[in-house]
Amino acid sequence: MNVKVFLAIAAAIGVLYGIAFVVIPELTLATYGMAQDGSTVLAGRYFGLTLLGLGLVAWFVRETSDAKALRGVLSALAIQSAVGVLVSIFGTVNGTMNAMGWSAVLIYLVLFVGYIYYLFADRTVTGRA
């Protein structure tokens, strides 16, 4: 798999989850066992628009030939995913999310590993091609 395909997959994940959290936050939050009061639903919508934005960034940068820009976006997404792993673990372990929280940990972890791989191992991104 090349970086373009990986970023398309990452984009699809971000956009789909983003739309779900913006359009049907009550159902999406319920899936993770989270409270559905007004402030949590609003926070869920803000989370969704952030995921939507990150997904669109991944989608639009996937075709770039600018290695410096690609490395910058991959670095930012790697940091975001690393923090996502930690926040998801914390939220699941402390009971804020139910066992479905481990799926968030897994998604963030897989994306993090992919971003790191393309940052350091893929010759087309590192400029060693």
C-alpha positions in Angstrom: 0.0 0.0 0.0 1.4 3.4 -0.8 0.9 6.7 1.1 -1.9 7.8 -1.2 -4.0 4.7 -0.5 -3.3 4.9 3.2 -4.3 8.6 3.3 -7.5 7.8 1.4 -8.4 5.1 4.0 -7.6 7.5 6.9 -9.7 10.2 5.2 -12.6 7.8 4.9 -12.4 6.9 8.6 -12.3 10.6 9.6 -15.1 11.7 7.3 -17.4 8.9 8.2 -16.9 9.2 11.9 -17.0 13.0 11.6 -20.4 12.9 9.8 -21.8 10.4 12.3 -20.8 12.6 15.3 -22.2 15.8 13.6 -25.4 14.3 12.3 -26.4 11.6 14.8 -24.3 12.4 17.9 -26.8 10.8 20.3 -26.6 7.4 18.6 -22.8 7.7 18.1 -22.3 8.6 21.7 -24.6 5.8 22.9 -22.5 3.3 20.9 -19.6 4.2 23.2 -21.8 4.2 26.3 -21.4 8.0 26.8 -23.9 10.4 28.4 -26.2 12.1 26.0 -27.0 15.4 27.8 -27.0 18.7 25.9 -23.3 19.6 26.6 -22.0 16.1 25.7 -24.0 16.1 22.4 -22.6 19.5 21.6 -19.0 18.4 22.4 -19.7 15.3 20.3 -20.6 17.5 17.4 -17.5 19.6 17.9 -15.5 16.3 17.9 -17.2 15.3 14.7 -16.4 18.5 12.9 -12.8 18.1 13.9 -12.7 14.5 12.6 -14.4 15.7 9.4 -11.8 18.4 9.0 -8.9 16.0 9.6 -10.4 13.5 7.2 -10.7 16.2 4.5 -7.1 17.3 5.1 -5.9 13.7 4.6 -8.0 13.4 1.4 -6.8 16.6 -0.1 -3.1 16.1 0.7 -2.9 12.5 -0.6 -2.2 13.6 -4.2 0.5 16.2 -3.4 3.9 15.9 -4.8 5.3 18.3 -2.2 7.2 16.0 0.2 7.7 18.8 2.7 3.9 19.5 2.9 3.2 15.8 3.1 5.7 15.2 5.9 4.1 18.1 7.8 0.6 16.7 7.5 1.7 13.2 8.4 3.6 14.5 11.4 0.5 16.4 12.6 -1.8 13.4 12.1 0.7 11.1 13.9 0.7 13.4 16.9 -3.1 13.7 16.8 -3.4 9.9 16.7 -0.9 9.3 19.5 -2.9 11.7 21.7 -6.1 10.0 20.5 -4.7 6.6 21.7 -3.9 8.1 25.2 -7.3 9.9 25.5 -9.2 6.8 24.3 -7.3 4.5 26.8 -8.0 7.0 29.6 -11.7 7.3 28.7 -12.2 3.5 28.4 -10.3 2.6 31.6 -12.0 5.2 33.8 -15.4 4.1 32.5 -16.4 7.2 30.5 -16.7 4.9 27.5 -17.8 1.3 27.5 -15.8 -1.5 26.0 -16.4 0.0 22.5 -13.8 2.5 23.6 -11.1 -0.1 22.8 -12.2 0.2 19.2 -11.2 3.9 19.3 -7.9 2.9 20.8 -7.3 0.4 18.0 -8.3 2.8 15.2 -6.0 5.6 16.6 -3.2 3.1 17.1 -3.4 1.7 13.5 -3.5 5.2 12.1 -0.5 6.2 14.3 1.5 3.2 13.1 0.7 4.0 9.5 1.6 7.7 9.8 4.9 6.8 11.5 5.6 4.2 8.8 5.1 6.7 6.0 7.1 9.3 7.8 10.2 7.2 8.4 10.1 4.1 6.2 8.4 5.0 2.9 11.1 6.2 0.5 8.6 8.5 -1.5 7.8 10.5 1.7 11.3 10.6 3.2 12.9 11.8 0.0 15.2 8.8 -0.4 13.6 7.5 -3.6 
